[in-house]
Amino acid sequence: MVVGCANPTLPSNKKSAVVLFLTNSFKYNDVGFLKKDSNNASLELFNAGNLLFSFKVTKNSICIDNQCYSNASLVRRFFGDDSYLGLDFRNVLLGEPIFNKEGFLKNEFGFTQTIKRSQGTLIYIVNKNGIYLKDSSQKLVLEIEYQ
């Protein structure tokens, strides 16, 4: 009898991550999976091995647990106003620049963007370790640390 351990590997378009995701109505800090392809991105959050929350972003919509929204309505839901209207959550999950590279600063590890609006400031950092997005009023914090 041969006994061994399987070491499962994830597809190249799926990364495990420690995720901190805070909104006015949702707080999560645990393990999740970030899945990317050229047109879509999704973030799946788990608790005790069970899917707790699914955040899927396509070119035309954002779906949270199969309830789909327009990008504008989700921005209003998360921030409470139109300050960051045009924020592309697909680009955030893909680790690409947002707001046409406004406030873009490239560095040796990735890039940082600082987007100032009348209601506050949005900080967006992408590097080899993950993705960080936070607005100054802390209505939204998304931190994805790759494992």
Stockholm file with secondary structure:
# STOCKHOLM 1.0

chainA/1-147         MVVGCANPTLPSNKKSAVVLFLTNSFKYNDVGFLKKDSNNASLELFNAGNLLFSFKVTKNSICIDNQCYSNASLVRRFFGDDSYLGLDFRNVLLGEPIFNKEGFLKNEFGFTQTIKRSQGTLIYIVNKNGIYLKDSSQKLVLEIEYQ
#=GR chainA/1-147 SS CCCCCCCCCCCTTEEEEEEEEECSSCEEEEEEEEEECSSCEEEEEEETTEEEEEEEECSSCEEETTEEECHHHHHHHHHSSSTTTTCCHHHHHHTCCCGGGTTEEEETTEEEEEEEETTEEEEEEEETTEEEEEETTCSCEEEEEEC
#=GC SS_cons         CCCCCCCCCCCTTEEEEEEEEECSSCEEEEEEEEEECSSCEEEEEEETTEEEEEEEECSSCEEETTEEECHHHHHHHHHSSSTTTTCCHHHHHHTCCCGGGTTEEEETTEEEEEEEETTEEEEEEEETTEEEEEETTCSCEEEEEEC
//
